[in-house]
């Protein structure tokens, strides 16, 4: 284990275990060490990922039990791992190691129903569970992560210094009881689907129109960000993508469906709330696995820009797998 510093949160030194050092987790550890000076004990199964956070003064552990043993009670552990099976396995393992009074924070994109079940599972052992939706993608280190937490007030308040260090000003909200954080993040991502689809369709029209020669898509994206009603951070990122590849010739318009949009549409049906834009946007994700269209390239480029999501090069186009 390699050493890092420790400071007080005002009452007692605050140490956080951190599991998962991918694109998001790596930057979150960096921001916590850079801006908050908390003691971070980080675990990832890959040595390269662990080594990458050492320059920030984070401690690292080669195993989950080693990480837990290095955290003074009451312990807090932040999970930043893929939703579903990996998250559940991580929670199950931690619940065999942690003690009453400890806390697990799930920062992944878990289904809020699963988070509520994990809260109940942890509560039986006297362990707190916080579901924390995280938005900001690969830009979170620079501009901060937007955080929305669900869970008991006392648990959330204990880790408020962590949340507020990760977030920009006014970028953290205790959204409500267990499940509320991941529910709000789910709807956030459903809205994201619709916004991406609207930009995709608009720029697909611009790309298809040849009466005016080849329109400058980079220039149009830049123009619309100068005071127009459709200006946004996403449009800034699209401008950046067009600067790198003016007609997105280097990527395939294959767009992943990571789950939250699907869950949002399912919830809308359960609540009898009409969401035609979100539903069609979700269907277009599936359509993107069929022969290509320029609008899909726009969405693929935007997801790569804001979240570092992988793109498929045009020359490596492959049949999609069923979901």
Secondary structure, DSSP 8 states (H G I E B T S, - for coil): -------BSSSSB-EEEEE--SHHHHHHHHHIIIII--EEEEE-SSHHHHHHTGGGT-EEESSHHHHHHTS-SS-EEEE-S-TTHHHHHHHHHHHTT--TT-EEEE-S---HHHHHHHHHHHHTTT-EEEEEEEE-GGGHHHH--EEEEES-HHHHHHTHHHHHHHS-TT-EEEEESTTHHHHHHHHHHHHHHHHHHHHHHHHHHHHH--TTSS--HHHHHHHHTTT-TT--HHHHHHHHHHHHSTT-TTEE------SHHHHHHHHHHHTT---HHHHHHHHHHHHTTSS--HHHHHHHHHHHHHH----EEGGG-------
